[in-house]
Amino acid sequence: MTLTGEPIPAAFPVIGAAVAAGALGLDGADAIITVLTPGLPRVHPDQLGLAEAALVAAATGTSGEDSGEDSGEDGGVPVSADLSRVQAALWLAHLNPDGAEPREVQAMQNRGLRFGREQGGLIPVTGMLMPETAAAAKRVIDAYMSPRTAPVAFIDEELAARGETRDPGDTRTPDQKRHDIFAVIVATAAKATETPTIAGDAPTVLVSVRQEDLAANRGVGHIDGVETPISMDAVRQMICAGGLQKVVLKKNGKIVELGTKERTFNRAQRRAIMLRDGGCIIPGCDIPAAWTEIHHVWPDRDGGPTHTSNGVCLCWFHHRTIETSGWEIRMIDGSPQIKAPPWIDRTGRWRPATKSPTRLTDQLEQLDQLEGRETGR
């Protein structure tokens, strides 16, 4: 009501009538109102009313101008609240084409990304992204979460004849997959030549661990700048992928020995291994070679060499879990082979592992030549 006691006209009467009649749900009404409200002072009421009526008609699946009344006509299938929100944004952009600029100025002021304090062994990340930044990030992540590739299954003729198939599946939740893809993106960016250097070196995560703990595979490691300690599995993964530099300190903190960086594959070795493997060698994983880490098949802690004949491409997730996932890797004449866990492939068969188009073409030609000899072609 006004100060004189007169009722204030409803800002969105069509929405109110549709909700009162039970034709429009609260979620749909909220979606439309939230988007259209900023246009109240900028758009002519008649134009805004036209948009409101059209949006309510779409949300209720009617063709009448006022969805609170029964028009007797069927306008189609009601759209969801999410789609109503999109449609309302399009209407507002059409009616108020200059409205995006001040909104973008405010968005630029409010954008940000923040790393919080450790909670239960994890670091919370919060922030507000510009639409184009979020779209680019979502596009990259969605590309590697797409179900376009069927899950891998190892089936031999005997099992297939009995109708038995197995799927290794992936027990990770969508949120966990997004985390793992994000980890790969950050690691890849750190290795890029375009990335700014720190003290002349690529951005490097520094982890300290006591030598006796590393040798005994116990205790924890500490990341520079992060309060939360990490497990020895995480330490070993980082050493395997990024190398190790030995620093010996006296009890008073004096550096008495500084070794050179070791156990790390150089760029030439990485390129050769990526060319050979073509991506993460675990079947069903779509992470490309450029986004992978190089894993020592014969562990470097046991004397395994940092050589192309002892390195394979694994994504961040499969590298972290390779010793507990049941997958096994071996090198035969410098080429990797994999064996699936028994609950995936009961045959226990070792299989060549590659996603390189060149090597796959070679394999096809070998099969074709073999068939030609068998058929006398």
C-alpha positions as CSV (number, residue, x, y, z in Angstrom):
1,M,0.0,0.0,0.0
2,T,1.0,3.6,-0.6
3,L,1.4,6.2,2.2
4,T,-2.2,7.3,1.4
5,G,-3.5,3.8,1.9
6,E,-4.0,3.0,-1.8
7,P,-3.0,-0.5,-3.0
8,I,0.2,-0.8,-5.1
9,P,-0.4,-2.5,-8.4
10,A,1.3,-5.9,-8.7
11,A,4.6,-5.8,-10.6
12,F,3.8,-9.1,-12.3
13,P,0.0,-9.6,-12.3
14,V,0.0,-12.4,-14.9
15,I,2.5,-14.4,-12.9
16,G,0.4,-13.8,-9.7
17,A,-2.8,-14.9,-11.4
18,A,-1.1,-18.1,-12.8
19,V,0.3,-19.0,-9.4
20,A,-3.1,-18.4,-7.7
21,A,-4.8,-20.6,-10.2
22,G,-2.3,-23.4,-9.6
23,A,-1.2,-23.2,-13.3
24,L,2.4,-22.0,-12.5
25,G,4.7,-23.4,-9.8
26,L,6.7,-21.3,-7.4
27,D,10.0,-22.3,-9.0
28,G,8.9,-21.2,-12.5
29,A,7.5,-17.9,-11.1
30,D,10.7,-17.2,-9.2
31,A,12.8,-17.9,-12.3
32,I,10.9,-15.4,-14.4
33,I,10.6,-12.7,-11.7
34,T,14.2,-12.9,-10.8
35,V,15.3,-12.2,-14.3
36,L,12.7,-9.6,-15.2
37,T,12.8,-7.5,-12.0
38,P,16.0,-5.6,-13.0
39,G,14.1,-4.4,-16.1
40,L,11.3,-2.8,-14.2
41,P,12.9,0.7,-14.1
42,R,14.3,0.5,-17.7
43,V,11.6,-1.2,-19.8
44,H,8.2,0.2,-20.6
45,P,5.5,-1.5,-18.6
46,D,3.5,-2.6,-21.7
47,Q,6.6,-4.3,-23.2
48,L,7.4,-6.0,-19.9
49,G,3.8,-7.1,-19.6
50,L,4.0,-8.6,-23.1
51,A,7.2,-10.5,-22.1
52,E,5.6,-11.7,-18.8
53,A,2.5,-13.0,-20.6
54,A,4.5,-14.9,-23.2
55,L,6.8,-16.4,-20.5
56,V,3.9,-17.5,-18.4
57,A,2.2,-19.0,-21.4
58,A,5.3,-21.0,-22.2
59,A,5.8,-22.1,-18.6
60,T,2.2,-23.3,-18.3
61,G,1.9,-24.8,-21.8
62,T,-1.1,-22.5,-22.7
63,S,-1.7,-20.0,-25.5
64,G,-3.9,-17.5,-23.7
65,E,-2.5,-14.1,-22.8
66,D,-3.5,-14.6,-19.2
67,S,-2.6,-18.1,-18.0
68,G,-4.6,-17.6,-14.9
69,E,-7.7,-18.0,-17.0
70,D,-8.7,-21.1,-18.9
71,S,-8.4,-20.2,-22.6
72,G,-9.4,-23.7,-23.6
73,E,-6.4,-23.9,-26.0
74,D,-3.4,-26.0,-25.6
75,G,-0.1,-24.2,-26.2
76,G,2.2,-27.1,-25.9
77,V,4.3,-28.8,-23.3
78,P,5.1,-26.6,-20.3
79,V,8.8,-25.6,-20.1
80,S,10.9,-26.1,-17.0
81,A,11.9,-23.4,-14.6
82,D,15.5,-23.5,-15.9
83,L,14.3,-22.9,-19.5
84,S,11.9,-20.2,-18.3
85,R,15.0,-18.4,-16.8
86,V,16.8,-18.6,-20.1
87,Q,13.7,-17.4,-22.1
88,A,13.3,-14.5,-19.6
89,A,16.9,-13.4,-20.1
90,L,16.4,-13.4,-23.8
91,W,13.3,-11.3,-23.5
92,L,15.0,-8.8,-21.2
93,A,18.1,-8.6,-23.5
94,H,15.7,-7.9,-26.4
95,L,13.7,-5.2,-24.6
96,N,16.6,-3.6,-22.9
97,P,19.7,-4.1,-25.2
98,D,21.7,-1.5,-23.3
99,G,21.2,-3.3,-20.0
100,A,24.0,-5.8,-20.4
101,E,26.7,-3.1,-20.3
102,P,26.1,-1.8,-16.7
103,R,25.6,-5.4,-15.6
104,E,28.9,-6.4,-17.0
105,V,30.6,-3.5,-15.3
106,Q,29.2,-4.8,-12.0
107,A,30.2,-8.3,-12.9
108,M,33.8,-7.2,-13.5
109,Q,33.9,-5.6,-10.1
110,N,32.5,-8.8,-8.4
111,R,34.6,-11.4,-10.2
112,G,37.1,-13.4,-8.2
113,L,38.5,-16.7,-7.1
114,R,39.4,-17.6,-3.5
115,F,41.1,-20.5,-1.8
116,G,39.9,-21.2,1.7
117,R,41.4,-22.9,4.7
118,E,41.7,-26.7,4.9
119,Q,38.5,-28.6,5.9
120,G,38.7,-32.3,6.4
121,G,41.9,-32.7,4.3
122,L,40.5,-30.6,1.4
123,I,40.9,-27.0,0.4
124,P,37.6,-25.2,-0.4
125,V,37.5,-23.1,-3.6
126,T,34.9,-20.4,-4.0
127,G,34.5,-17.6,-6.5
128,M,32.5,-15.8,-9.2
129,L,33.5,-16.3,-12.8
130,M,32.7,-14.1,-15.8
131,P,30.3,-15.9,-18.1
132,E,32.9,-16.4,-20.9
133,T,35.4,-17.7,-18.4
134,A,32.9,-20.2,-16.9
135,A,31.8,-21.2,-20.4
136,A,35.4,-21.9,-21.5
137,A,36.1,-23.9,-18.4
138,K,32.9,-25.8,-18.6
139,R,33.5,-26.6,-22.3
140,V,36.9,-28.1,-21.6
141,I,35.7,-30.1,-18.5
142,D,32.5,-31.3,-20.3
143,A,34.6,-32.5,-23.3
144,Y,36.3,-35.1,-21.0
145,M,33.1,-36.0,-19.1
146,S,31.1,-36.7,-22.2
147,P,29.6,-40.2,-22.4
148,R,30.3,-40.4,-26.1
149,T,32.7,-43.3,-25.6
150,A,31.3,-46.6,-24.4
151,P,32.9,-48.0,-21.3
152,V,35.6,-50.5,-22.0
153,A,35.0,-54.2,-21.5
154,F,37.3,-57.2,-22.0
155,I,35.4,-60.1,-23.4
156,D,36.8,-63.3,-24.8
157,E,34.9,-65.7,-27.1
158,E,34.1,-68.2,-24.4
159,L,32.6,-65.6,-22.0
160,A,30.8,-63.9,-24.9
161,A,29.2,-67.2,-25.9
162,R,27.8,-67.5,-22.3
163,G,26.5,-64.0,-22.5
164,E,28.9,-62.7,-19.8
165,T,30.3,-59.2,-20.1
166,R,31.9,-56.9,-17.6
167,D,32.2,-53.2,-17.4
168,P,35.1,-51.7,-15.3
169,G,32.9,-48.7,-14.7
170,D,34.1,-45.6,-12.9
171,T,33.0,-45.1,-9.3
172,R,33.9,-41.4,-9.3
173,T,31.1,-38.9,-8.9
174,P,30.7,-36.1,-11.5
175,D,32.2,-33.6,-8.9
176,Q,35.2,-35.9,-8.4
177,K,35.7,-36.2,-12.1
178,R,35.6,-32.4,-12.5
179,H,38.2,-32.1,-9.7
180,D,40.5,-34.6,-11.5
181,I,40.2,-32.9,-14.8
182,F,40.8,-29.5,-13.1
183,A,44.0,-31.0,-11.6
184,V,45.1,-32.1,-15.1
185,I,44.4,-28.6,-16.5
186,V,46.4,-26.8,-13.9
187,A,49.4,-29.3,-14.2
188,T,49.3,-28.9,-18.0
189,A,49.3,-25.1,-17.7
190,A,52.2,-25.1,-15.3
191,K,54.3,-27.0,-17.9
192,A,53.3,-24.8,-20.8
193,T,56.1,-22.6,-22.3
194,E,53.8,-19.6,-22.3
195,T,53.3,-19.8,-18.5
196,P,55.2,-17.1,-16.6
197,T,58.2,-18.5,-14.7
198,I,59.1,-18.1,-11.1
199,A,62.7,-17.4,-10.4
200,G,63.5,-18.6,-13.9
201,D,61.7,-22.0,-13.5
202,A,58.2,-23.2,-14.4
203,P,55.7,-22.9,-11.5
204,T,56.6,-25.8,-9.3
205,V,54.9,-27.2,-6.2
206,L,57.5,-27.7,-3.5
207,V,57.0,-30.7,-1.2
208,S,59.3,-31.4,1.8
209,V,59.5,-34.9,3.3
210,R,62.0,-36.6,5.6
211,Q,64.3,-38.9,3.8
212,E,63.7,-41.7,6.3
213,D,60.0,-41.4,5.9
214,L,60.3,-41.5,2.1
215,A,62.5,-44.6,2.2
216,A,60.1,-46.3,4.6
217,N,56.9,-45.2,2.8
218,R,55.4,-43.7,6.0
219,G,54.6,-40.3,7.4
220,V,53.4,-37.3,5.5
221,G,54.8,-34.6,3.2
222,H,54.3,-30.9,3.4
223,I,53.5,-28.5,0.5
224,D,55.0,-25.1,0.6
225,G,52.3,-22.5,1.2
226,V,49.7,-25.1,2.2
227,E,49.1,-26.0,5.9
228,T,47.5,-29.4,5.2
229,P,49.9,-32.3,5.1
230,I,49.6,-34.8,2.2
231,S,49.9,-38.6,2.2
232,M,53.0,-40.5,1.1
233,D,51.0,-41.7,-1.9
234,A,50.6,-38.1,-3.0
235,V,54.3,-37.4,-2.4
236,R,55.3,-40.4,-4.5
237,Q,53.0,-39.4,-7.3
238,M,54.5,-35.9,-7.4
239,I,58.0,-37.3,-7.3
240,C,57.2,-39.7,-10.1
241,A,55.7,-37.0,-12.3
242,G,57.9,-34.0,-11.3
243,G,61.2,-35.4,-10.1
244,L,63.2,-35.0,-6.9
245,Q,65.9,-32.7,-5.7
246,K,67.7,-33.7,-2.5
247,V,68.4,-31.0,0.0
248,V,70.2,-32.0,3.2
249,L,69.8,-29.7,6.2
250,K,71.6,-29.6,9.6
251,K,69.6,-29.5,12.7
252,N,70.1,-25.7,12.9
253,G,68.7,-25.4,9.3
254,K,71.9,-24.9,7.5
255,I,72.0,-26.4,3.9
256,V,74.9,-28.8,3.8
257,E,74.1,-30.6,0.5
258,L,72.1,-29.7,-2.5
259,G,71.6,-32.2,-5.2
260,T,70.5,-31.8,-8.8
261,K,67.0,-32.5,-10.0
262,E,66.6,-36.2,-10.7
263,R,64.0,-38.9,-11.5
264,T,62.2,-36.6,-14.0
265,F,61.6,-37.2,-17.6
266,N,62.9,-34.4,-19.8
267,R,60.9,-32.7,-22.6
268,A,62.3,-34.9,-25.3
269,Q,61.5,-38.1,-23.4
270,R,58.0,-36.8,-22.6
271,R,57.3,-36.0,-26.3
272,A,58.5,-39.5,-27.3
273,I,56.4,-41.3,-24.7
274,M,53.3,-39.2,-25.5
275,L,53.8,-40.0,-29.2
276,R,54.1,-43.7,-28.5
277,D,51.1,-43.9,-26.0
278,G,48.7,-41.3,-27.5
279,G,47.1,-40.6,-24.1
280,C,46.4,-42.2,-20.7
281,I,46.9,-45.9,-21.4
282,I,44.1,-47.1,-19.1
283,P,41.3,-48.3,-21.4
284,G,38.2,-46.0,-21.4
285,C,40.2,-42.9,-20.3
286,D,39.9,-40.0,-22.7
287,I,42.6,-37.7,-21.3
288,P,45.0,-36.8,-24.1
289,A,48.7,-37.3,-24.0
290,A,49.5,-33.6,-23.5
291,W,47.5,-33.7,-20.3
292,T,49.1,-36.8,-18.8
293,E,51.8,-37.4,-16.3
294,I,54.7,-39.8,-17.0
295,H,54.7,-42.7,-14.7
296,H,57.7,-44.9,-13.9
297,V,56.6,-48.5,-14.5
298,W,59.5,-49.9,-12.5
299,P,59.3,-47.5,-9.5
300,D,62.1,-45.0,-9.4
301,R,62.4,-45.6,-5.6
302,D,63.4,-49.2,-6.4
303,G,66.0,-48.2,-8.9
304,G,63.8,-47.9,-12.0
305,P,65.4,-45.8,-14.7
306,T,64.0,-42.5,-16.0
307,H,64.0,-43.7,-19.5
308,T,61.4,-43.9,-22.3
309,S,61.4,-47.7,-22.0
310,N,60.2,-47.3,-18.3
311,G,57.7,-44.5,-18.7
312,V,54.0,-44.5,-19.7
313,C,51.3,-41.8,-19.9
314,L,48.8,-41.8,-17.1
315,C,46.2,-39.1,-16.2
316,W,46.3,-37.6,-12.7
317,F,43.6,-39.9,-11.4
318,H,45.0,-43.2,-12.7
319,H,48.5,-42.2,-11.7
320,R,47.3,-41.5,-8.1
321,T,45.5,-44.9,-7.9
322,I,47.7,-47.1,-10.1
323,E,49.0,-49.1,-7.1
324,T,45.5,-49.7,-5.6
325,S,43.2,-49.9,-8.6
326,G,44.1,-53.4,-9.7
327,W,45.5,-52.3,-13.1
328,E,49.0,-53.6,-13.8
329,I,51.5,-52.3,-16.3
330,R,54.6,-53.9,-17.7
331,M,57.1,-53.0,-20.5
332,I,58.0,-55.5,-23.2
333,D,60.8,-54.4,-25.5
334,G,60.1,-50.7,-24.7
335,S,56.4,-50.9,-25.3
336,P,53.7,-50.9,-22.5
337,Q,51.2,-53.7,-21.9
338,I,48.3,-53.6,-19.4
339,K,46.4,-56.2,-17.4
340,A,43.0,-55.4,-16.1
341,P,41.8,-56.2,-12.6
342,P,40.3,-59.7,-12.2
343,W,36.8,-58.3,-11.7
344,I,37.1,-56.7,-15.2
345,D,38.9,-59.4,-17.1
346,R,39.1,-62.8,-15.5
347,T,41.4,-64.1,-18.3
348,G,44.4,-62.2,-16.7
349,R,45.6,-61.5,-20.2
350,W,48.3,-58.8,-20.9
351,R,47.3,-56.5,-23.8
352,P,49.2,-53.9,-25.8
353,A,48.4,-50.4,-24.6
354,T,48.3,-47.5,-27.1
355,K,46.0,-44.9,-28.4
356,S,48.5,-43.5,-30.9
357,P,46.9,-43.4,-34.3
358,T,50.2,-44.3,-36.0
359,R,50.7,-47.4,-33.8
360,L,47.0,-48.4,-34.2
361,T,47.4,-48.2,-37.9
362,D,50.5,-50.5,-37.7
363,Q,48.5,-53.0,-35.7
364,L,45.7,-53.0,-38.3
365,E,48.1,-53.6,-41.1
366,Q,49.7,-56.5,-39.2
367,L,46.3,-58.0,-38.6
368,D,45.5,-57.6,-42.3
369,Q,48.7,-59.2,-43.3
370,L,48.1,-62.1,-40.9
371,E,44.6,-62.6,-42.3
372,G,46.0,-62.5,-45.8
373,R,48.5,-65.3,-45.0
374,E,45.8,-67.4,-43.4
375,T,43.4,-67.0,-46.3
376,G,46.1,-67.3,-49.0
377,R,45.4,-63.8,-50.3
